[in-house]
Amino acid sequence: ETVLITGGTGLIGKRLTVILEQRGFTVLILSSKRSLNKTFLYWNIESQEIDSVALQSVDHVIHLAGANIGEKRWTKKQRQIILNSRINATSLLYNTIYKQSHKPKTFISASAIGIYGAVSSENIFTESDAAANDFLGTVCTQWEAAADSFQQLGIRVVKLRTAVVLTPQKGILAKLVKPIQYYLGAIVGNGKQYFPWIHIDDLCEMYYKAIVDHSMNGSYNAVSPQHINNRDFTRKLAEIVHKPLLIPAIPSFIFTIILGKMSQLVLEGSRISSKKIIDSGFIFRYPTIEKAFQNLFDNVLK
């Protein structure tokens, strides 16, 4: 079968492509850059332009495209870019599929645990909880609603509400470990905020399962079953690289000054339930941070 991936040139898309191709799938990538490579098809979200053959023989669509929420300060302009990059991209895919006779079997969309809001709470959020009214909650709500529109075309829709993805290259883990390696690591704020995470291979396995398991429908939290707060996460990260944490905890107001509202990404965090995906039969390869770190650091991050 053929799988079309948007955002396929990112960290998750590249790893997912390898896994799917190893299992016999043909993978096509929608890219904003024109290429002579036949596996790369062109689209332009801003002008709502897409290669005419991009979706004509596709069995499954995996929609990962969207502006990085942690890349720039959340100015009014950047907030609009974050929202538009998700909604407009999804609309372009919908309008293209609507106009053609061939319909994919499955539409699998990325989403985020940010739908539950930027809040530190002892509550364990499940897929049945209401979306928050803050910026991230609003973005995710509209993002998922756009994905749900494909149901009108008789297409099965799955949405993976993704936590922080830990990868062996680049990504957030490489950024977090670097100051620790130079004895500049520290706990953020009071350290009690939870840090929902998932190993990139577990996330890719969830996307694979969403393709082959036709019983999967609706939203699933793509998050490790282990609940760990910022303090414990930072300490375990320091342990794995054999470095002490010499600097006291960094006060919250410093991040608020530097990052503005985007500081919510590091200062707030709740526990997120993985029960639904586990009940569907999914088995985590890396259910604990210890196992995840062992794999990631043994292979690359030394």
N, C-alpha and C positions, 0 to 999 in steps of 0.2 A: 504494500500500500504506500501511498505518497502522503507525506506530512509537509505542510507549509508552515514555516516559523517566521514570525515577525520579531524583530529585535534579535535575530539569530547570530549577529556578530558580537554580541555581548558575552560576558563570562558564562552566564547560564545557557544561552543559546548555543555557544560553541561546544560546551560539554554535553548538552542534550543531543546535539547533532551527532557527535561521536557515538553515544550510547544507542541512538535509534538506528544509525547506519550499521552498527555491529549486529543489530537484531533483524536486519534485512529490509528496513524501510528505506524508501527513496526520500531524501530530504531536500526541499527547496527553501531558499532564504529570500525574504523580501528585504531589499536594501535601498537606502536613499542614494546610493552611489551606483552608477551604471557600470556594468561589468560584462566582459566577454565570456565569463564563466557561465555555462548554461544553468547551473544550479542557483545562480543569483538573479533574481528578478527585480525590476525597478519599481519603486513607488515614491510618490511625493505627497506627504500628508497635507502640507499647506495648500497645494494646488489641487488636491483631491485627484491626483493622477496615479494610475496603476497599470502595469504591463497587462495587455489584453488577455494573455494566456495564463496569467498567474494562478487563477483559481479554477481553471476549466477541467483539470484532471486530479484535483486534490481530494483526498479522502478525509483528512483531519487537519484542522488549523490550530496551531498553538500560538497564541497572541501574547508576546512578551514586551512589545514596544511601549515606550513611555519615558518621558524625561526623568532623569535621576532626581529624586526629591532631596537628596543630601548634597547636591553638587554646588548649589548657590544659595545665598541668603534669600529668604522668602519675601521678596518685595512683591508689590501688587502685580507687577509685570511677570515675575517668575511664577507666582501662584497660578496665573492664567496660563502660562506656558505648560506647567505641570498638568493642569486639567485638560487643556486643549489637545496635548500630545496623546492623551488616552482616549478621549471622547471622539475626536476627529478621525483618529486612526481606525477606531472600531466602526465608525459610521462609513468610512470608505470601504472597509471590508464588507459590511452589510449591504451597502448599495450595489457593490459589484456582484455579490452572490445573488442578490434579489433579482437582478436583471438577466441572469443566465439560467439555462435549464438545469445544468449540473449543480447539485448541492452536496457539500461535504457531509459526512456522517456526524462529525463531532466538532464542536468549537470549544476549545479549552483556553480560558483567559487567566492571565495573572491578575491577582488582586493583592491586597496587603492587610496585615493585621491592624493597620492604622484605621481600619473601619470602626474599631471599637473605641477609638479616641486616644489622645495623648494624655494618659492618666495613670498614676501609680495607685494600685488598688490590690487588696487581697482577694478580690473576686476573681474567679476563673471564668474567663469569657468563652462562650460556646457560639457555634454558628447561628443559634436561635436568638442571641442577644441583639437588641436594637443597635443601629449604627449611631455613632456620636454626631453631634452637631458642629464639631470643630472643623478645621480645614481638611485634615486628612480623612475624617469621617465622611465629609461631603464629597471629596474627590472619589473615594472608594465606592460610595453609594451610587454616584452617577456612572462610574466606570463599570460596575457590575450590572446596572440597569441596561447600559448599552450592550453588554454581552448577552443579557437575557433576551434581547430582541431577536436573537437568532432562533429562539424557540418557535417564533412565528413562522419560520421557514421549514419547520419540521426537523430541526437540527438539535441534537443532544448538546447541552451546555454544561460545562464544568468550570468552576472558578476556584482557584487556589489562593487563599489568603496567606500570603507569604511573610514569614518572619525575616530577621536579618540572616542573610545567606553567608555562611562561612566557606571560603574557597581557598585553595592552596596558592593562588597567584593573584596579585593585585588585590582588589576588593577591600572590605573594611578590616579584615583580620590583619592584613599586612600593615595597615595604617595604625591599628591599635598596638601591635607588637613592637613597632619601631621605637617609640619613646621608652618603652620598658627596657629594650636592649641597650639604650643609652642612659639608663638610670633616671629617666624622666617620667616614668609611668606613675599614675596615681588613680585612686578611686574618684569617681565623678559625683559631686554633690554629697548627699548622705549615704550613697551606695545602696540604698534599700530598694531602689527602682528595679523592677525585673528586666531581664534581658532575653526576650524570646529569640530563639535562633534555630537554624536548621543547616545541616551539612549539605553542600551542593549536590552530592550524589543521591542523598535521600530525596531531595527536591526533584531531581531529574527522574528518579524512579516513580515518584508520584505522577509526573506528567505521562510517563510510559503507561502506568496503571490506568490513568484516565482515558487513554486511547483504547486499551484492550479490554477494560472492564466496563461493559455496557450498562452495568447497574449503577455506575456512578453518575449522579446528577446533582446540580446545584453547587453550593459553596462548601469548601473544606478548609480547615486551618492547616496550612503547611508549616508546622512548627514542631520542634523536638518535644517529646513528652516530659523532659526534665525542666523544672522551673528553677532558674538560677538568677540571683540578683547581680547588680553591677559589682558590688564588693567581692563576692565569691568568684565571679567570672574573671575579674582583674587579677585576683590573687592566684587563681589557677593558671592564668596566662603567664604570670611572672614565674610560677613554678616550672612550667614546661620549658622556659628558656633559661632557667637557673639564674634569675636576676632578682634582687630584692626591690621592694617598693620603698624608696627612701623619702619620697615627697609626700607631705600630708594631703588629705583629700582636697580636691579643687572645689572651692565654693561655687554654688549654683549660679550666683549673680554674675560671675565672670563669663560663663557660657551665654547667659542671657544678653550681656553687653555685646559679646562678639558675634553671636549667631542670631540674635533676635528671637522671633517665634520658632525658628528652626531648632532652637535649643531643646525643644520638647523631645526631639529624637534621642537625646542622650540623657535628659534629666527625668523623663517619665517612662514608665513601662509596667505592664500588668502581666499577670499569668494568663496564658492562652491554652485552651484545651485541645489536645490532639486525639481525643476519644473517637470522634466520628471517623476519621481516616483509619484509625486502628481497627475499629469495628467493621470497616469495609474489607478487612483482611490485609491491610498494609503492615509490613514488618520493617521497622527502622533498623538500618545497618549501624547507625550511630545514634543511639538513644540518649547517650550521656556526653557531656562536654569532654570528659576524660578520653573516651573512645574517639571523639571527633578530633581532639587535639593530637592524639597519638598518630592518627592517620595523616592529618594535614602537615604536622611538623616532621614526621618521619620521611615523608615524600618530598617536601619542598622547603617549607619554612624552617630552616635550621640556622 
